[in-house]
Amino acid sequence: MSRRRRRPRPRGPSHVYRRGDSPGSLNAPPDAHPTQIKIIDYDGERLEEHVVEKFDELQRWVESDSVSWIDVVGLADAEEIGELGELLGLSRLVLEDVLHVGQRPKAETQEGQAFVVLRLVRQGEGMEMEQVSLAFGPRFVVTFQEQPGDCFDPVRDRLREGRKRIRSLGCDYLAYALIDALIDAYFPVAEAYRERLEELEDAVMDGTAGEVTERVHALRRDLRALRRILVPTGEAVHRLLDPELDLVAEATRPYLADCYDHARRLLDTIEAASELGKDLFDIYQANLSNRMNEIMKVLTVFAAIFIPLTFVAGFYGMNFDREASPWNMPELGWVYGYPAALGLMLAMAVGLFVYFVRKGWIGGSGRRH
């Protein structure tokens, strides 16, 4: 017997804590992508982009009065990430969370800086999740990504085009724009799951869905994984809206509140899709039960028709000696005995069939009682 091919599960954390590690230990994840650092430095009048070849180049950008977006792609070089953390004033515990990529989405603030852990979702053969860490202070924003390929190109384009708002507001607005891009990347994924469930719903109603149980279970499993990410994501964004925090300017707060609203809307969409999956499974089970009932009804009708015929055949199959008594099966000696028995059975079968049709038990027509 061939084994059923299992659908890939959502890819989770690729790194676990090493037993015995002390707090603040910096260990690169296994099979991590090589580290590359890019920087976009800008103000209202100018913008410069560079790939950092030498680590010493970073210091002059970070110490300038302009906004510096440092984008770290790949976590293989834990030593270089540690040096970057020292340059930016990030604590070792924050850097540990950056490298231990199984973190739950969260937001923390300390010493005039904010640190946010979020997840980037990719939709391929299965759903893949990548941790994206972000930290920002008065003059810098730094992002840490596990591998190349992100959802930040719209933000880069806005910076290159010289959009007034993003170029004139500070690091907090850039951090908001990056967080908003990460959250907005969930919308096409959620929409794709909703469309797949609706297509599956149509197939179920048409009776062409095939193996529904496994497909619905796989979709609901992915939706549960999305929900587990979106709930703490909303909490992290809401944490940045704390009025006691002075890291986010008043001009940026309405945009961050809108970002929080996006997270809530996404969560509602995911929960609605998950509920649709549950209803779809119930509909499929109900249809399956109805089809089974129809089959059992047909079989019962046939059994009901053949029971009296079996009685007649059994009755005339009894071995009584006709010579011992004239009352022992007199029909066996009648010239029309055999045709009469067949006619009786045919009449009984036709009569029962007509009766079942009139009652609506066959074909669905007629009076029902």
C-alpha positions, 0 to 999 in steps of 0.5 A: 500500500502506498503511503499518503504524501504529507503536506509540508507544515509551516516552517518554524524556528530553525534554531534552539538554545544550546544547553548550557549557554549563558545569558547573552551568548551569541551563537549563529543559527545552523545553516545561516545565510552569510552576513551582508550589511547595507545602509541607506542614510538620508535626510530631507535633502539627500540619500545615499546607499552603500554596501558595507565592505568594512565594518569601520565604515558604519561608525561615521554614518551612525554618528551623523545627524541624518537617519541611518537604516542599517539592513543586516541580511544573514545571521552567519557572522555572530561576531560582526553582529555583536560588534554592530550591537556594541556600536549601536548600544544594543544589549547582549540580550537583544542580540541573543534574541536576534540570533535565536530566531524562534522568538515570539513577536514582541516589543521591548524598550530600554535606554532610549531604544526600542527592539521589535521582533516580528515574522515575515510570512512567505507562501510557497509549497508550504507556508514559511516564516522568517524572523525579522528583528528591528531596533531603532533609536534617535538616529538609526534603524537596524533590521536583521533578516535571516535570508535575502528577499523581504517586503521592504522594497516599497519603503526603499522606493519611497525613500529613493523617490524623496517622499516628503513625509518619510524623508522629513520624519525621524527614525520612528516613522521609518520603523513604523513604515517597516513594521507596516510593510511586514504586517501588510505582507500578511494580507495576500497570504490571508486572502489566498487562504480565504480563496482556497477555502471558498473554492473548496466550499464550491467543490464540496457543494458540487460533490467534486472535492475529493479528499476534503478532510486532509485538505481542510485540516492542512488549511486550518493548521496553517491558519492556526499558525498565522493566528499564533503569530498575529496575536503577539504581533498586534500586542507588540505594535500596541506596546509601542503606542504606550503614551509613557514611551517617548520613542515615538513622536506624536506625528507618528502615533496615528500611523502606528495606530493604523498599523495596529488596526491592520493587525487587528483586521488581519486577525479577524480575517484569519479567524473568519477563514478558520471558522469557514474551514470548520463549517466546511468540514461540518458541511462535508461530513453532513453531505457524506452522511446524507449520501450514506443515508441515500445508499442505505435507503436504496439498499433497504428498499431492495431488501424490502422488495426481495423479502416477500419474494424470498418467502414465496420461493422458500414456501414452495421449496418445502419438501412435502410428499404430495402422495402422503396427502392431497393437502401437501403442496397441491400447487406443485401438481398444477399445470400452471403452478410454476408460472403462477408462482413467478407471476405472484412474485412479480406482482408483489415486487411491482406492487411494493415498488409502486407503493414505495414510489407513491410514498416518496421513498424512491425518486423523491416524489409523491406524498411523504408521511 
